[in-house]
Amino acid sequence: MMQGCIGEVEFAVSPAEVFTWGSMERKRGIRFGEHSVLAGTPRLQHIGRELDTVSLAIVMDSALPEATPCERRIEELETLAEKGEEQALAFGATYQGLWVITAVSVTARVMQGSRILRADVTLELKEYN
C-alpha cells in the first residue's frame, strides 16, 4: 500500500517489505531585519518567512527474499539527492509541494554479511520556491 512519495520514489508497506517514514519533523522560521538606531535599542522589522525544512525518518525492512534490497532503496534516494532537482513530495494522496533533498543519512540496524536487512534513513528536505 503506497504511503506517499518523493519524486519517483514511492514509500510503501506490504507483507514482503517496509519502506515508509516513521516520523516527520517540519520547521518554519521567520526572518527579521535588525536596524541600529541612534541612542536606543535596535529595531526589528518583519521581512517574511524562511524556506521550510522537513526531516523524514524512513524505516526500511527488506529481510524477506522477495523484498527490494535496502541497498537499492538507499541508492535511489542518494541518486535523487545528487540530481539536485526539485521533487514533488506527497504524504498519502496529499501533495506537499516541491522540495530538494539536502542530505541523506543511513543507519544500518540489521545486517547479514554485507547485506542490509533493516535500516533507518533520514532525509533532510528544503522547500523549493
SERO-4910 file (N, C-alpha, C, O; in steps of 0.05 Angstrom, whole numbers):
BEGIN
 pado doro    nc1    nc2    nc3   cac1   cac2   cac3    cc1    cc2    cc3    oc1    oc2    oc3
  Met    A     17    -24      0      0      0      0     18     25      0     35     28     18
  Met    A     14     42    -19     31     66    -22     24     86      1      1     92      7
  Gln    A     46     96     13     43    115     35     49    144     27     43    162     41
  Gly    A     61    147      3     68    173     -7     93    171    -25    100    148    -32
  Cys    A    104    194    -32    128    192    -50    144    218    -48    134    239    -39
  Ile    A    169    216    -57    186    239    -62    196    234    -90    211    215    -95
  Gly    A    189    252   -109    196    247   -137    184    221   -147    160    216   -143
  Glu    A    200    205   -159    191    179   -170    193    156   -149    185    134   -155
  Val    A    204    162   -126    208    141   -105    183    140    -88    176    159    -75
  Glu    A    170    117    -89    146    113    -73    151     99    -47    166     79    -46
  Phe    A    139    109    -26    140     96      0    117     77      2     94     84     -5
  Ala    A    122     52     12    100     33     13    105     12     35    128      9     45
  Val    A     84      0     44     85    -22     63     70    -46     51     48    -42     40
  Ser    A     82    -69     52     70    -93     41     77   -116     59     94   -113     77
  Pro    A     66   -140     55     74   -163     71    103   -170     67    116   -183     84
  Ala    A    115   -163     44    143   -170     38    163   -150     49    186   -157     55
  Glu    A    155   -124     51    175   -104     59    162    -80     71    138    -75     68
  Val    A    179    -64     85    171    -39     96    190    -18     85    214    -21     87
  Phe    A    179      3     73    194     26     63    176     50     66    163     59     47
  Thr    A    176     61     90    159     84     95    172    101    117    192     94    128
  Trp    A    160    124    122    171    141    143    159    134    170    136    127    172
  Gly    A    176    136    190    167    131    218    159    157    231    141    157    249
  Ser    A    172    179    223    165    205    234    173    227    215    189    223    197
  Met    A    161    250    218    166    273    202    167    298    219    149    302    236
  Glu    A    188    314    216    190    339    231    192    362    210    209    361    193
  Arg    A    174    381    213    174    404    195    180    429    211    170    433    233
  Lys    A    197    446    199    205    471    213    200    495    195    207    494    171
  Arg    A    188    516    207    184    541    192    196    563    209    189    566    233
  Gly    A    214    578    197    226    601    211    216    627    199    207    628    176
  Ile    A    218    648    215    210    674    207    235    692    207    251    691    226
  Arg    A    238    709    187    261    727    185    255    755    194    233    765    189
  Phe    A    274    767    208    272    794    218    298    809    211    319    798    215
  Gly    A    295    833    201    319    850    198    322    866    223    303    874    236
  Glu    A    347    872    230    353    887    254    366    914    246    386    914    231
  His    A    354    936    255    364    962    247    374    977    271    361    979    292
  Ser    A    399    987    269    410   1003    290    398   1030    291    392   1042    270
  Val    A    394   1040    315    384   1068    317    402   1083    336    416   1072    353
  Leu    A    403   1109    332    420   1126    348    408   1129    376    385   1135    379
  Ala    A    424   1124    396    417   1127    424    392   1110    431    373   1121    443
  Gly    A    392   1086    423    369   1069    431    375   1040    424    396   1033    412
  Thr    A    356   1023    430    359    995    424    352    990    394    336   1005    383
  Pro    A    364    970    382    357    964    354    328    958    350    314    950    369
  Arg    A    318    962    326    290    957    319    289    933    301    307    929    284
  Leu    A    269    916    304    265    893    287    244    900    266    225    914    271
  Gln    A    248    888    242    229    891    221    223    864    209    242    850    201
  His    A    198    856    209    190    831    197    195    831    167    186    849    153
  Ile    A    210    812    157    217    810    129    201    789    115    193    793     91
  Gly    A    195    768    128    180    746    116    189    719    127    204    718    147
  Arg    A    180    698    116    187    672    126    211    660    112    217    667     89
  Glu    A    224    642    125    246    627    113    234    603     98    210    597    101
  Leu    A    250    590     82    241    566     69    237    544     90    254    541    108
  Asp    A    216    529     88    211    507    107    231    485    103    242    481     81
  Thr    A    236    470    124    253    446    123    237    423    134    220    427    151
  Val    A    243    399    124    230    375    133    251    354    138    270    350    122
  Ser    A    249    340    160    266    317    165    248    292    166    230    290    183
  Leu    A    252    274    147    237    249    145    254    226    156    275    220    145
  Ala    A    244    212    176    257    188    187    244    164    173    221    158    179
  Ile    A    259    151    155    248    129    139    257    103    151    280     99    159
  Val    A    238     84    152    243     57    162    243     38    139    225     38    122
  Met    A    264     22    137    267      2    115    270    -26    128    286    -29    146
  Asp    A    255    -45    118    258    -73    126    255    -90    102    233    -92     91
  Ser    A    277   -103     93    275   -120     69    287   -147     75    303   -158     59
  Ala    A    279   -159     98    290   -184    106    281   -208     89    295   -227     86
  Leu    A    257   -206     77    246   -227     61    259   -227     33    265   -205     23
  Pro    A    263   -250     21    277   -252     -5    263   -236    -27    277   -226    -45
  Glu    A    236   -234    -27    222   -221    -49    222   -190    -46    212   -176    -64
  Ala    A    233   -180    -24    233   -151    -19    255   -138    -36    275   -150    -42
  Thr    A    250   -112    -42    271    -96    -55    294    -92    -35    288    -83    -13
  Pro    A    318    -98    -42    341    -95    -23    343    -66    -13    339    -47    -28
  Cys    A    350    -63     13    354    -37     25    374    -21      9    371      4      6
  Glu    A    396    -34      1    417    -20    -14    406     -6    -39    415     16    -46
  Arg    A    388    -20    -53    377     -8    -77    359     16    -70    360     36    -84
  Arg    A    343     14    -49    327     37    -40    344     61    -32    338     83    -39
  Ile    A    366     55    -17    384     76     -9    397     89    -33    399    114    -34
  Glu    A    405     73    -53    417     84    -77    397    102    -92    405    122   -103
  Glu    A    372     94    -93    351    110   -107    349    138    -93    348    158   -107
  Leu    A    349    138    -67    347    163    -52    372    181    -56    370    205    -60
  Glu    A    396    168    -55    421    183    -59    423    194    -87    432    217    -91
  Thr    A    414    179   -107    414    188   -134    396    212   -138    403    231   -151
  Leu    A    372    210   -126    353    232   -127    365    257   -114    362    279   -125
  Ala    A    379    254    -92    391    277    -78    413    289    -96    415    313    -98
  Glu    A    430    272   -108    452    282   -124    444    296   -149    459    313   -160
  Lys    A    420    291   -159    410    306   -182    407    335   -176    411    352   -193
  Gly    A    401    342   -151    398    370   -143    373    383   -154    372    408   -155
  Glu    A    354    368   -162    329    379   -174    306    378   -154    305    361   -136
  Glu    A    288    396   -158    264    397   -141    247    372   -147    245    363   -169
  Gln    A    235    361   -125    219    337   -127    192    341   -114    190    355    -93
  Ala    A    171    330   -125    145    331   -112    145    313    -88    156    291    -88
  Leu    A    133    323    -66    130    307    -42    100    304    -36     85    323    -37
  Ala    A     93    279    -30     65    273    -23     64    254      1     80    236      3
  Phe    A     46    260     19     40    242     41     13    230     36     -7    245     36
  Gly    A     12    204     30    -13    192     21    -20    205     -5     -4    205    -24
  Ala    A    -44    216     -8    -53    229    -33    -51    259    -30    -60    273    -48
  Thr    A    -39    269     -9    -37    298     -4    -11    309    -14     11    303     -4
  Tyr    A    -12    327    -34     12    339    -46     23    360    -26      8    376    -15
  Gln    A     49    359    -21     62    377     -2     79    399    -15     91    415     -1
  Gly    A     80    399    -42     96    419    -56    122    407    -66    126    383    -66
  Leu    A    139    425    -75    165    417    -87    187    421    -66    188    441    -51
  Trp    A    205    401    -65    227    401    -45    252    391    -58    252    377    -78
  Val    A    275    399    -46    301    388    -54    312    372    -30    308    379     -7
  Ile    A    326    351    -36    339    335    -15    366    347    -10    383    349    -28
  Thr    A    371    355     15    397    367     22    416    348     36    440    353     37
  Ala    A    405    326     47    422    306     60    408    279     62    383    278     64
  Val    A    424    258     60    414    230     64    432    217     85    457    215     81
  Ser    A    421    208    107    436    194    128    426    166    131    401    162    131
  Val    A    444    147    133    436    118    135    447    106    160    471    109    166
  Thr    A    430     92    175    439     75    198    430     47    193    406     42    193
  Ala    A    449     28    189    441      0    185    435    -11    212    451    -10    231
  Arg    A    411    -23    215    402    -34    241    408    -65    243    416    -75    264
  Val    A    403    -79    221    408   -108    220    422   -114    194    413   -106    172
  Met    A    444   -128    196    459   -136    172    464   -166    171    465   -179    192
  Gln    A    466   -176    147    473   -204    143    496   -204    124    493   -201    100
  Gly    A    520   -207    135    544   -203    119    546   -174    111    545   -156    128
  Ser    A    547   -169     85    548   -141     75    520   -131     67    517   -108     59
  Arg    A    500   -148     69    472   -141     61    458   -127     84    458   -137    107
  Ile    A    445   -105     79    429    -91     99    401   -102     98    388   -101     78
  Leu    A    391   -112    121    364   -123    123    345   -102    134    322   -101    125
  Arg    A    354    -86    153    338    -65    164    355    -40    167    378    -41    175
  Ala    A    343    -17    160    358      8    162    339     31    169    315     30    163
  Asp    A    351     51    181    337     76    185    351     97    168    376     99    168
  Val    A    336    111    152    347    132    134    333    158    141    309    159    144
  Thr    A    349    179    143    338    205    148    343    222    123    365    225    114
  Leu    A    321    233    113    322    252     90    318    280    101    299    285    115
  Glu    A    337    298     94    333    326    101    324    340     75    337    338     55
  Leu    A    302    354     77    290    367     54    288    397     58    285    406     81
  Lys    A    289    412     37    285    441     38    265    449     17    266    440     -6
  Glu    A    246    466     25    225    475      7    238    488    -17    256    504    -15
  Tyr    A    227    482    -41    236    494    -65    216    516    -73    192    510    -76
  Asn    A    226    540    -77    208    562    -83    219    579   -105    207    599   -113
***
